[in-house]
């Protein structure tokens, strides 16, 4: 499961980098600016959440995948 969290973490970093590269070309007060801020918020939440899940080694499906006789 850690592999999935690492993939989400890496993709969040890539998308944040691309968003950072596009910031100089976005005019404040436009719809694109609002969407960029919303994207920034969602990406930061995903980045922090996946980092926490990796740090705490959280596996949400561990109990579902256990084989119980």
N, CA, C and O atoms as a Tripos MOL2 file, in Angstrom:
@<TRIPOS>MOLECULE
protein
  276   275    69     0     0
PROTEIN
NO_CHARGES

@<TRIPOS>ATOM
      1 N           0.8170   -1.1900    0.0000 N.3       1 UNK1
      2 CA          0.0000    0.0000    0.0000 C.3       1 UNK1
      3 C           0.8590    1.2510    0.0000 C.2       1 UNK1
      4 O           0.4480    2.2910   -0.5140 O.2       1 UNK1
      5 N           2.0380    1.1550    0.5690 N.am      2 UNK2
      6 CA          2.9350    2.3100    0.5970 C.3       2 UNK2
      7 C           3.2950    2.7560   -0.8110 C.2       2 UNK2
      8 O           3.5100    3.9460   -1.0430 O.2       2 UNK2
      9 N           3.3640    1.8330   -1.7440 N.am      3 UNK3
     10 CA          3.6810    2.1780   -3.1220 C.3       3 UNK3
     11 C           2.6200    3.0940   -3.7110 C.2       3 UNK3
     12 O           2.9430    4.0190   -4.4560 O.2       3 UNK3
     13 N           1.3790    2.8510   -3.3900 N.am      4 UNK4
     14 CA          0.2940    3.6990   -3.8920 C.3       4 UNK4
     15 C           0.4010    5.0930   -3.2930 C.2       4 UNK4
     16 O           0.2450    6.0860   -4.0050 O.2       4 UNK4
     17 N           0.6660    5.1790   -1.9830 N.am      5 UNK5
     18 CA          0.8040    6.4960   -1.3480 C.3       5 UNK5
     19 C           1.9980    7.2440   -1.9220 C.2       5 UNK5
     20 O           1.9360    8.4590   -2.1080 O.2       5 UNK5
     21 N           3.0910    6.5290   -2.2050 N.am      6 UNK6
     22 CA          4.2670    7.1870   -2.8000 C.3       6 UNK6
     23 C           3.9650    7.6890   -4.2090 C.2       6 UNK6
     24 O           4.4560    8.7460   -4.6060 O.2       6 UNK6
     25 N           3.1660    6.9460   -4.9660 N.am      7 UNK7
     26 CA          2.7890    7.3810   -6.3140 C.3       7 UNK7
     27 C           1.9110    8.6300   -6.2390 C.2       7 UNK7
     28 O           2.0810    9.5520   -7.0360 O.2       7 UNK7
     29 N           0.9830    8.6660   -5.2980 N.am      8 UNK8
     30 CA          0.1420    9.8450   -5.1180 C.3       8 UNK8
     31 C           0.9860   11.0320   -4.6840 C.2       8 UNK8
     32 O           0.7750   12.1500   -5.1530 O.2       8 UNK8
     33 N           1.9420   10.7950   -3.7900 N.am      9 UNK9
     34 CA          2.8380   11.8560   -3.3300 C.3       9 UNK9
     35 C           3.6620   12.4100   -4.4920 C.2       9 UNK9
     36 O           3.7870   13.6260   -4.6390 O.2       9 UNK9
     37 N           4.2190   11.5330   -5.3100 N.am     10 UNK10
     38 CA          5.0410   11.9650   -6.4410 C.3      10 UNK10
     39 C           4.2040   12.7040   -7.4820 C.2      10 UNK10
     40 O           4.6430   13.7200   -8.0210 O.2      10 UNK10
     41 N           3.0150   12.2070   -7.7650 N.am     11 UNK11
     42 CA          2.1730   12.9000   -8.7510 C.3      11 UNK11
     43 C           1.7210   14.2590   -8.2280 C.2      11 UNK11
     44 O           1.5820   15.1990   -9.0100 O.2      11 UNK11
     45 N           1.4910   14.3800   -6.9300 N.am     12 UNK12
     46 CA          1.1420   15.6830   -6.3510 C.3      12 UNK12
     47 C           2.2980   16.6600   -6.4860 C.2      12 UNK12
     48 O           2.0930   17.8350   -6.7890 O.2      12 UNK12
     49 N           3.5080   16.1780   -6.2610 N.am     13 UNK13
     50 CA          4.6790   17.0460   -6.4230 C.3      13 UNK13
     51 C           4.8320   17.5130   -7.8650 C.2      13 UNK13
     52 O           5.1230   18.6840   -8.1090 O.2      13 UNK13
     53 N           4.6400   16.6150   -8.8120 N.am     14 UNK14
     54 CA          4.7670   16.9820  -10.2310 C.3      14 UNK14
     55 C           3.7030   18.0100  -10.6000 C.2      14 UNK14
     56 O           4.0020   19.0060  -11.2600 O.2      14 UNK14
     57 N           2.4680   17.7740  -10.1780 N.am     15 UNK15
     58 CA          1.3960   18.7130  -10.5010 C.3      15 UNK15
     59 C           1.5950   20.0680   -9.8150 C.2      15 UNK15
     60 O           1.2660   21.1040  -10.3920 O.2      15 UNK15
     61 N           2.1290   20.0700   -8.5960 N.am     16 UNK16
     62 CA          2.4430   21.3310   -7.9330 C.3      16 UNK16
     63 C           3.5400   22.0800   -8.6730 C.2      16 UNK16
     64 O           3.4830   23.3050   -8.7910 O.2      16 UNK16
     65 N           4.5340   21.3630   -9.1720 N.am     17 UNK17
     66 CA          5.6070   22.0020   -9.9360 C.3      17 UNK17
     67 C           5.0600   22.6160  -11.2250 C.2      17 UNK17
     68 O           5.4270   23.7350  -11.5850 O.2      17 UNK17
     69 N           4.1940   21.8930  -11.9110 N.am     18 UNK18
     70 CA          3.5930   22.4390  -13.1320 C.3      18 UNK18
     71 C           2.7110   23.6500  -12.8350 C.2      18 UNK18
     72 O           2.6990   24.6180  -13.5950 O.2      18 UNK18
     73 N           1.9820   23.5910  -11.7400 N.am     19 UNK19
     74 CA          1.1640   24.7310  -11.3430 C.3      19 UNK19
     75 C           2.0450   25.9240  -10.9930 C.2      19 UNK19
     76 O           1.7170   27.0630  -11.3240 O.2      19 UNK19
     77 N           3.1560   25.6610  -10.3260 N.am     20 UNK20
     78 CA          4.0930   26.7360   -9.9960 C.3      20 UNK20
     79 C           4.6940   27.3870  -11.2340 C.2      20 UNK20
     80 O           4.9260   28.5960  -11.2510 O.2      20 UNK20
     81 N           4.9450   26.5970  -12.2650 N.am     21 UNK21
     82 CA          5.4730   27.1460  -13.5100 C.3      21 UNK21
     83 C           4.4370   27.9950  -14.2490 C.2      21 UNK21
     84 O           4.8000   28.9060  -14.9940 O.2      21 UNK21
     85 N           3.1600   27.7060  -14.0490 N.am     22 UNK22
     86 CA          2.1180   28.4450  -14.7600 C.3      22 UNK22
     87 C           1.6920   29.7220  -14.0400 C.2      22 UNK22
     88 O           1.0300   30.5680  -14.6420 O.2      22 UNK22
     89 N           2.0530   29.8810  -12.7750 N.am     23 UNK23
     90 CA          1.6110   31.0360  -11.9930 C.3      23 UNK23
     91 C           2.0000   32.3770  -12.6180 C.2      23 UNK23
     92 O           1.1710   33.2860  -12.6080 O.2      23 UNK23
     93 N           3.1960   32.5570  -13.1560 N.am     24 UNK24
     94 CA          3.5300   33.8780  -13.7280 C.3      24 UNK24
     95 C           2.6540   34.2760  -14.9190 C.2      24 UNK24
     96 O           2.5960   35.4550  -15.2680 O.2      24 UNK24
     97 N           1.9890   33.3340  -15.5320 N.am     25 UNK25
     98 CA          1.1910   33.6150  -16.7210 C.3      25 UNK25
     99 C          -0.3010   33.7670  -16.4370 C.2      25 UNK25
    100 O          -1.0940   33.9670  -17.3570 O.2      25 UNK25
    101 N          -0.6790   33.6730  -15.1690 N.am     26 UNK26
    102 CA         -2.0900   33.7600  -14.7870 C.3      26 UNK26
    103 C          -2.3540   35.1590  -14.2320 C.2      26 UNK26
    104 O          -1.6250   35.6430  -13.3660 O.2      26 UNK26
    105 N          -3.3990   35.7980  -14.7400 N.am     27 UNK27
    106 CA         -3.7550   37.1430  -14.2860 C.3      27 UNK27
    107 C          -4.6770   37.0500  -13.0670 C.2      27 UNK27
    108 O          -5.6790   36.3350  -13.0970 O.2      27 UNK27
    109 N          -4.3340   37.7750  -11.9890 N.am     28 UNK28
    110 CA         -5.2140   37.7770  -10.8080 C.3      28 UNK28
    111 C          -6.6000   38.3280  -11.1520 C.2      28 UNK28
    112 O          -6.7400   39.2470  -11.9590 O.2      28 UNK28
    113 N          -7.5970   37.7550  -10.5300 N.am     29 UNK29
    114 CA         -8.9630   38.2010  -10.7320 C.3      29 UNK29
    115 C          -9.7080   37.4740  -11.8300 C.2      29 UNK29
    116 O         -10.8920   37.7330  -12.0490 O.2      29 UNK29
    117 N          -9.0410   36.5730  -12.5230 N.am     30 UNK30
    118 CA         -9.7050   35.8280  -13.5870 C.3      30 UNK30
    119 C         -10.2030   34.4860  -13.0540 C.2      30 UNK30
    120 O          -9.8460   34.0700  -11.9520 O.2      30 UNK30
    121 N         -11.0180   33.8270  -13.8410 N.am     31 UNK31
    122 CA        -11.5070   32.5080  -13.4630 C.3      31 UNK31
    123 C         -10.3780   31.4970  -13.3830 C.2      31 UNK31
    124 O         -10.4010   30.5930  -12.5480 O.2      31 UNK31
    125 N          -9.4020   31.6510  -14.2450 N.am     32 UNK32
    126 CA         -8.2490   30.7490  -14.2290 C.3      32 UNK32
    127 C          -7.4760   30.8770  -12.9240 C.2      32 UNK32
    128 O          -6.9600   29.8870  -12.4040 O.2      32 UNK32
    129 N          -7.3970   32.0940  -12.3950 N.am     33 UNK33
    130 CA         -6.7060   32.3190  -11.1280 C.3      33 UNK33
    131 C          -7.4270   31.6010   -9.9890 C.2      33 UNK33
    132 O          -6.7900   30.9890   -9.1320 O.2      33 UNK33
    133 N          -8.7520   31.6790   -9.9850 N.am     34 UNK34
    134 CA         -9.5530   31.0190   -8.9460 C.3      34 UNK34
    135 C          -9.3730   29.5100   -9.0140 C.2      34 UNK34
    136 O          -9.1760   28.8600   -7.9880 O.2      34 UNK34
    137 N          -9.4380   28.9570  -10.2090 N.am     35 UNK35
    138 CA         -9.2610   27.5200  -10.3780 C.3      35 UNK35
    139 C          -7.8520   27.0930   -9.9730 C.2      35 UNK35
    140 O          -7.6670   26.0150   -9.4070 O.2      35 UNK35
    141 N          -6.8730   27.9240  -10.2580 N.am     36 UNK36
    142 CA         -5.4920   27.6150   -9.8580 C.3      36 UNK36
    143 C          -5.3580   27.5740   -8.3440 C.2      36 UNK36
    144 O          -4.6690   26.7080   -7.8040 O.2      36 UNK36
    145 N          -6.0120   28.5050   -7.6540 N.am     37 UNK37
    146 CA         -5.9710   28.4950   -6.1900 C.3      37 UNK37
    147 C          -6.6800   27.2710   -5.6190 C.2      37 UNK37
    148 O          -6.2210   26.6790   -4.6430 O.2      37 UNK37
    149 N          -7.7890   26.8990   -6.2260 N.am     38 UNK38
    150 CA         -8.4980   25.6980   -5.7690 C.3      38 UNK38
    151 C          -7.6460   24.4540   -6.0100 C.2      38 UNK38
    152 O          -7.5930   23.5610   -5.1640 O.2      38 UNK38
    153 N          -6.9860   24.3950   -7.1510 N.am     39 UNK39
    154 CA         -6.0960   23.2700   -7.4520 C.3      39 UNK39
    155 C          -4.9380   23.2250   -6.4790 C.2      39 UNK39
    156 O          -4.5400   22.1520   -6.0250 O.2      39 UNK39
    157 N          -4.3950   24.3910   -6.1550 N.am     40 UNK40
    158 CA         -3.3040   24.4570   -5.1830 C.3      40 UNK40
    159 C          -3.7440   23.8870   -3.8410 C.2      40 UNK40
    160 O          -3.0180   23.1100   -3.2200 O.2      40 UNK40
    161 N          -4.9300   24.2740   -3.3990 N.am     41 UNK41
    162 CA         -5.4400   23.7700   -2.1240 C.3      41 UNK41
    163 C          -5.6140   22.2650   -2.1170 C.2      41 UNK41
    164 O          -5.2090   21.5910   -1.1700 O.2      41 UNK41
    165 N          -6.2170   21.7380   -3.1720 N.am     42 UNK42
    166 CA         -6.4320   20.2860   -3.2390 C.3      42 UNK42
    167 C          -5.1130   19.5300   -3.3250 C.2      42 UNK42
    168 O          -4.9640   18.4740   -2.7100 O.2      42 UNK42
    169 N          -4.1570   20.0580   -4.0820 N.am     43 UNK43
    170 CA         -2.8710   19.3760   -4.2130 C.3      43 UNK43
    171 C          -2.0950   19.3960   -2.9080 C.2      43 UNK43
    172 O          -1.4430   18.4130   -2.5580 O.2      43 UNK43
    173 N          -2.1590   20.5010   -2.1900 N.am     44 UNK44
    174 CA         -1.4670   20.5710   -0.9000 C.3      44 UNK44
    175 C          -2.0790   19.5790    0.0870 C.2      44 UNK44
    176 O          -1.3580   18.9140    0.8300 O.2      44 UNK44
    177 N          -3.4040   19.4810    0.0950 N.am     45 UNK45
    178 CA         -4.0760   18.5160    0.9860 C.3      45 UNK45
    179 C          -3.6490   17.0940    0.6280 C.2      45 UNK45
    180 O          -3.3320   16.3010    1.5150 O.2      45 UNK45
    181 N          -3.6370   16.7670   -0.6570 N.am     46 UNK46
    182 CA         -3.2210   15.4280   -1.0880 C.3      46 UNK46
    183 C          -1.7610   15.1560   -0.7340 C.2      46 UNK46
    184 O          -1.4160   14.0470   -0.3250 O.2      46 UNK46
    185 N          -0.9150   16.1550   -0.8900 N.am     47 UNK47
    186 CA          0.5050   15.9960   -0.5790 C.3      47 UNK47
    187 C           0.7060   15.7330    0.9160 C.2      47 UNK47
    188 O           1.4370   14.8200    1.2990 O.2      47 UNK47
    189 N           0.0570   16.5350    1.7470 N.am     48 UNK48
    190 CA          0.1950   16.3700    3.2040 C.3      48 UNK48
    191 C          -0.4150   15.0490    3.6610 C.2      48 UNK48
    192 O           0.1660   14.3540    4.4940 O.2      48 UNK48
    193 N          -1.5780   14.6980    3.1220 N.am     49 UNK49
    194 CA         -2.2340   13.4520    3.5190 C.3      49 UNK49
    195 C          -1.4030   12.2420    3.1090 C.2      49 UNK49
    196 O          -1.2220   11.3240    3.9080 O.2      49 UNK49
    197 N          -0.8990   12.2250    1.8880 N.am     50 UNK50
    198 CA         -0.1020   11.0780    1.4640 C.3      50 UNK50
    199 C           1.2100   11.0030    2.2360 C.2      50 UNK50
    200 O           1.6910    9.9070    2.5250 O.2      50 UNK50
    201 N           1.7940   12.1450    2.5720 N.am     51 UNK51
    202 CA          3.0110   12.1310    3.3930 C.3      51 UNK51
    203 C           2.7190   11.5580    4.7830 C.2      51 UNK51
    204 O           3.5180   10.7940    5.3240 O.2      51 UNK51
    205 N           1.5730   11.9300    5.3550 N.am     52 UNK52
    206 CA          1.2020   11.3910    6.6690 C.3      52 UNK52
    207 C           0.9360    9.8950    6.5930 C.2      52 UNK52
    208 O           1.3280    9.1480    7.4890 O.2      52 UNK52
    209 N           0.2700    9.4510    5.5240 N.am     53 UNK53
    210 CA         -0.0120    8.0230    5.3760 C.3      53 UNK53
    211 C           1.2750    7.2280    5.1990 C.2      53 UNK53
    212 O           1.3910    6.1160    5.7130 O.2      53 UNK53
    213 N           2.2380    7.7850    4.4810 N.am     54 UNK54
    214 CA          3.5270    7.1090    4.3160 C.3      54 UNK54
    215 C           4.2640    7.0720    5.6480 C.2      54 UNK54
    216 O           4.8360    6.0440    6.0110 O.2      54 UNK54
    217 N           4.2570    8.1760    6.3730 N.am     55 UNK55
    218 CA          4.9680    8.2650    7.6490 C.3      55 UNK55
    219 C           4.4030    7.2770    8.6740 C.2      55 UNK55
    220 O           5.1580    6.5990    9.3720 O.2      55 UNK55
    221 N           3.0810    7.2010    8.7580 N.am     56 UNK56
    222 CA          2.4500    6.3210    9.7430 C.3      56 UNK56
    223 C           2.2160    4.9110    9.2210 C.2      56 UNK56
    224 O           1.7060    4.0610    9.9510 O.2      56 UNK56
    225 N           2.5820    4.6480    7.9660 N.am     57 UNK57
    226 CA          2.4510    3.3330    7.3390 C.3      57 UNK57
    227 C           1.0000    2.8400    7.4440 C.2      57 UNK57
    228 O           0.7460    1.7140    7.8710 O.2      57 UNK57
    229 N           0.0720    3.6840    7.0540 N.am     58 UNK58
    230 CA         -1.3520    3.4020    7.1610 C.3      58 UNK58
    231 C          -1.8070    2.5490    5.9950 C.2      58 UNK58
    232 O          -1.5510    2.8850    4.8380 O.2      58 UNK58
    233 N          -2.4740    1.4590    6.2870 N.am     59 UNK59
    234 CA         -3.0370    0.5820    5.2690 C.3      59 UNK59
    235 C          -4.5350    0.4560    5.5470 C.2      59 UNK59
    236 O          -4.9330   -0.3150    6.4200 O.2      59 UNK59
    237 N          -5.3700    1.2030    4.8170 N.am     60 UNK60
    238 CA         -6.7920    1.2180    5.1370 C.3      60 UNK60
    239 C          -7.5170   -0.0930    4.8420 C.2      60 UNK60
    240 O          -8.6120   -0.3190    5.3560 O.2      60 UNK60
    241 N          -6.9250   -0.9510    4.0280 N.am     61 UNK61
    242 CA         -7.5890   -2.1880    3.6420 C.3      61 UNK61
    243 C          -6.9870   -3.4230    4.3200 C.2      61 UNK61
    244 O          -7.2910   -4.5500    3.9290 O.2      61 UNK61
    245 N          -6.1530   -3.2230    5.3110 N.am     62 UNK62
    246 CA         -5.4730   -4.3510    5.9700 C.3      62 UNK62
    247 C          -6.4800   -5.3180    6.5920 C.2      62 UNK62
    248 O          -6.3570   -6.5330    6.4360 O.2      62 UNK62
    249 N          -7.4570   -4.7840    7.2850 N.am     63 UNK63
    250 CA         -8.4320   -5.6580    7.9500 C.3      63 UNK63
    251 C          -9.3670   -6.3250    6.9550 C.2      63 UNK63
    252 O          -9.8490   -7.4310    7.2000 O.2      63 UNK63
    253 N          -9.6250   -5.6610    5.8330 N.am     64 UNK64
    254 CA        -10.5000   -6.2690    4.8270 C.3      64 UNK64
    255 C          -9.8000   -7.3970    4.0790 C.2      64 UNK64
    256 O         -10.4440   -8.3560    3.6550 O.2      64 UNK64
    257 N          -8.4990   -7.2860    3.9180 N.am     65 UNK65
    258 CA         -7.7540   -8.2650    3.1490 C.3      65 UNK65
    259 C          -7.2090   -9.4180    3.9800 C.2      65 UNK65
    260 O          -6.6380  -10.3650    3.4380 O.2      65 UNK65
    261 N          -7.3860   -9.3360    5.3060 N.am     66 UNK66
    262 CA         -6.9370  -10.4400    6.1550 C.3      66 UNK66
    263 C          -7.7900  -11.6680    5.8720 C.2      66 UNK66
    264 O          -9.0020  -11.5730    5.6770 O.2      66 UNK66
    265 N          -7.1450  -12.7970    5.8540 N.am     67 UNK67
    266 CA         -7.9030  -14.0260    5.6440 C.3      67 UNK67
    267 C          -8.3450  -14.5580    7.0020 C.2      67 UNK67
    268 O          -7.5360  -15.0060    7.8140 O.2      67 UNK67
    269 N          -9.6310  -14.4950    7.2160 N.am     68 UNK68
    270 CA        -10.1830  -15.0080    8.4860 C.3      68 UNK68
    271 C         -10.9290  -16.3010    8.2060 C.2      68 UNK68
    272 O         -11.8190  -16.3420    7.3570 O.2      68 UNK68
    273 N         -10.5670  -17.3490    8.9150 N.am     69 UNK69
    274 CA        -11.2240  -18.6560    8.6800 C.3      69 UNK69
    275 C         -12.6060  -18.7180    9.2410 C.2      69 UNK69
    276 O         -13.2750  -19.7450    9.1210 O.2      69 UNK69
@<TRIPOS>BOND
     1     1     2 1
     2     2     3 1
     3     3     4 2
     4     3     5 am
     5     5     6 1
     6     6     7 1
     7     7     8 2
     8     7     9 am
     9     9    10 1
    10    10    11 1
    11    11    12 2
    12    11    13 am
    13    13    14 1
    14    14    15 1
    15    15    16 2
    16    15    17 am
    17    17    18 1
    18    18    19 1
    19    19    20 2
    20    19    21 am
    21    21    22 1
    22    22    23 1
    23    23    24 2
    24    23    25 am
    25    25    26 1
    26    26    27 1
    27    27    28 2
    28    27    29 am
    29    29    30 1
    30    30    31 1
    31    31    32 2
    32    31    33 am
    33    33    34 1
    34    34    35 1
    35    35    36 2
    36    35    37 am
    37    37    38 1
    38    38    39 1
    39    39    40 2
    40    39    41 am
    41    41    42 1
    42    42    43 1
    43    43    44 2
    44    43    45 am
    45    45    46 1
    46    46    47 1
    47    47    48 2
    48    47    49 am
    49    49    50 1
    50    50    51 1
    51    51    52 2
    52    51    53 am
    53    53    54 1
    54    54    55 1
    55    55    56 2
    56    55    57 am
    57    57    58 1
    58    58    59 1
    59    59    60 2
    60    59    61 am
    61    61    62 1
    62    62    63 1
    63    63    64 2
    64    63    65 am
    65    65    66 1
    66    66    67 1
    67    67    68 2
    68    67    69 am
    69    69    70 1
    70    70    71 1
    71    71    72 2
    72    71    73 am
    73    73    74 1
    74    74    75 1
    75    75    76 2
    76    75    77 am
    77    77    78 1
    78    78    79 1
    79    79    80 2
    80    79    81 am
    81    81    82 1
    82    82    83 1
    83    83    84 2
    84    83    85 am
    85    85    86 1
    86    86    87 1
    87    87    88 2
    88    87    89 am
    89    89    90 1
    90    90    91 1
    91    91    92 2
    92    91    93 am
    93    93    94 1
    94    94    95 1
    95    95    96 2
    96    95    97 am
    97    97    98 1
    98    98    99 1
    99    99   100 2
   100    99   101 am
   101   101   102 1
   102   102   103 1
   103   103   104 2
   104   103   105 am
   105   105   106 1
   106   106   107 1
   107   107   108 2
   108   107   109 am
   109   109   110 1
   110   110   111 1
   111   111   112 2
   112   111   113 am
   113   113   114 1
   114   114   115 1
   115   115   116 2
   116   115   117 am
   117   117   118 1
   118   118   119 1
   119   119   120 2
   120   119   121 am
   121   121   122 1
   122   122   123 1
   123   123   124 2
   124   123   125 am
   125   125   126 1
   126   126   127 1
   127   127   128 2
   128   127   129 am
   129   129   130 1
   130   130   131 1
   131   131   132 2
   132   131   133 am
   133   133   134 1
   134   134   135 1
   135   135   136 2
   136   135   137 am
   137   137   138 1
   138   138   139 1
   139   139   140 2
   140   139   141 am
   141   141   142 1
   142   142   143 1
   143   143   144 2
   144   143   145 am
   145   145   146 1
   146   146   147 1
   147   147   148 2
   148   147   149 am
   149   149   150 1
   150   150   151 1
   151   151   152 2
   152   151   153 am
   153   153   154 1
   154   154   155 1
   155   155   156 2
   156   155   157 am
   157   157   158 1
   158   158   159 1
   159   159   160 2
   160   159   161 am
   161   161   162 1
   162   162   163 1
   163   163   164 2
   164   163   165 am
   165   165   166 1
   166   166   167 1
   167   167   168 2
   168   167   169 am
   169   169   170 1
   170   170   171 1
   171   171   172 2
   172   171   173 am
   173   173   174 1
   174   174   175 1
   175   175   176 2
   176   175   177 am
   177   177   178 1
   178   178   179 1
   179   179   180 2
   180   179   181 am
   181   181   182 1
   182   182   183 1
   183   183   184 2
   184   183   185 am
   185   185   186 1
   186   186   187 1
   187   187   188 2
   188   187   189 am
   189   189   190 1
   190   190   191 1
   191   191   192 2
   192   191   193 am
   193   193   194 1
   194   194   195 1
   195   195   196 2
   196   195   197 am
   197   197   198 1
   198   198   199 1
   199   199   200 2
   200   199   201 am
   201   201   202 1
   202   202   203 1
   203   203   204 2
   204   203   205 am
   205   205   206 1
   206   206   207 1
   207   207   208 2
   208   207   209 am
   209   209   210 1
   210   210   211 1
   211   211   212 2
   212   211   213 am
   213   213   214 1
   214   214   215 1
   215   215   216 2
   216   215   217 am
   217   217   218 1
   218   218   219 1
   219   219   220 2
   220   219   221 am
   221   221   222 1
   222   222   223 1
   223   223   224 2
   224   223   225 am
   225   225   226 1
   226   226   227 1
   227   227   228 2
   228   227   229 am
   229   229   230 1
   230   230   231 1
   231   231   232 2
   232   231   233 am
   233   233   234 1
   234   234   235 1
   235   235   236 2
   236   235   237 am
   237   237   238 1
   238   238   239 1
   239   239   240 2
   240   239   241 am
   241   241   242 1
   242   242   243 1
   243   243   244 2
   244   243   245 am
   245   245   246 1
   246   246   247 1
   247   247   248 2
   248   247   249 am
   249   249   250 1
   250   250   251 1
   251   251   252 2
   252   251   253 am
   253   253   254 1
   254   254   255 1
   255   255   256 2
   256   255   257 am
   257   257   258 1
   258   258   259 1
   259   259   260 2
   260   259   261 am
   261   261   262 1
   262   262   263 1
   263   263   264 2
   264   263   265 am
   265   265   266 1
   266   266   267 1
   267   267   268 2
   268   267   269 am
   269   269   270 1
   270   270   271 1
   271   271   272 2
   272   271   273 am
   273   273   274 1
   274   274   275 1
   275   275   276 2
@<TRIPOS>SUBSTRUCTURE
     1 UNK1         2 RESIDUE 1 A UNK
     2 UNK2         6 RESIDUE 1 A UNK
     3 UNK3        10 RESIDUE 1 A UNK
     4 UNK4        14 RESIDUE 1 A UNK
     5 UNK5        18 RESIDUE 1 A UNK
     6 UNK6        22 RESIDUE 1 A UNK
     7 UNK7        26 RESIDUE 1 A UNK
     8 UNK8        30 RESIDUE 1 A UNK
     9 UNK9        34 RESIDUE 1 A UNK
    10 UNK10       38 RESIDUE 1 A UNK
    11 UNK11       42 RESIDUE 1 A UNK
    12 UNK12       46 RESIDUE 1 A UNK
    13 UNK13       50 RESIDUE 1 A UNK
    14 UNK14       54 RESIDUE 1 A UNK
    15 UNK15       58 RESIDUE 1 A UNK
    16 UNK16       62 RESIDUE 1 A UNK
    17 UNK17       66 RESIDUE 1 A UNK
    18 UNK18       70 RESIDUE 1 A UNK
    19 UNK19       74 RESIDUE 1 A UNK
    20 UNK20       78 RESIDUE 1 A UNK
    21 UNK21       82 RESIDUE 1 A UNK
    22 UNK22       86 RESIDUE 1 A UNK
    23 UNK23       90 RESIDUE 1 A UNK
    24 UNK24       94 RESIDUE 1 A UNK
    25 UNK25       98 RESIDUE 1 A UNK
    26 UNK26      102 RESIDUE 1 A UNK
    27 UNK27      106 RESIDUE 1 A UNK
    28 UNK28      110 RESIDUE 1 A UNK
    29 UNK29      114 RESIDUE 1 A UNK
    30 UNK30      118 RESIDUE 1 A UNK
    31 UNK31      122 RESIDUE 1 A UNK
    32 UNK32      126 RESIDUE 1 A UNK
    33 UNK33      130 RESIDUE 1 A UNK
    34 UNK34      134 RESIDUE 1 A UNK
    35 UNK35      138 RESIDUE 1 A UNK
    36 UNK36      142 RESIDUE 1 A UNK
    37 UNK37      146 RESIDUE 1 A UNK
    38 UNK38      150 RESIDUE 1 A UNK
    39 UNK39      154 RESIDUE 1 A UNK
    40 UNK40      158 RESIDUE 1 A UNK
    41 UNK41      162 RESIDUE 1 A UNK
    42 UNK42      166 RESIDUE 1 A UNK
    43 UNK43      170 RESIDUE 1 A UNK
    44 UNK44      174 RESIDUE 1 A UNK
    45 UNK45      178 RESIDUE 1 A UNK
    46 UNK46      182 RESIDUE 1 A UNK
    47 UNK47      186 RESIDUE 1 A UNK
    48 UNK48      190 RESIDUE 1 A UNK
    49 UNK49      194 RESIDUE 1 A UNK
    50 UNK50      198 RESIDUE 1 A UNK
    51 UNK51      202 RESIDUE 1 A UNK
    52 UNK52      206 RESIDUE 1 A UNK
    53 UNK53      210 RESIDUE 1 A UNK
    54 UNK54      214 RESIDUE 1 A UNK
    55 UNK55      218 RESIDUE 1 A UNK
    56 UNK56      222 RESIDUE 1 A UNK
    57 UNK57      226 RESIDUE 1 A UNK
    58 UNK58      230 RESIDUE 1 A UNK
    59 UNK59      234 RESIDUE 1 A UNK
    60 UNK60      238 RESIDUE 1 A UNK
    61 UNK61      242 RESIDUE 1 A UNK
    62 UNK62      246 RESIDUE 1 A UNK
    63 UNK63      250 RESIDUE 1 A UNK
    64 UNK64      254 RESIDUE 1 A UNK
    65 UNK65      258 RESIDUE 1 A UNK
    66 UNK66      262 RESIDUE 1 A UNK
    67 UNK67      266 RESIDUE 1 A UNK
    68 UNK68      270 RESIDUE 1 A UNK
    69 UNK69      274 RESIDUE 1 A UNK
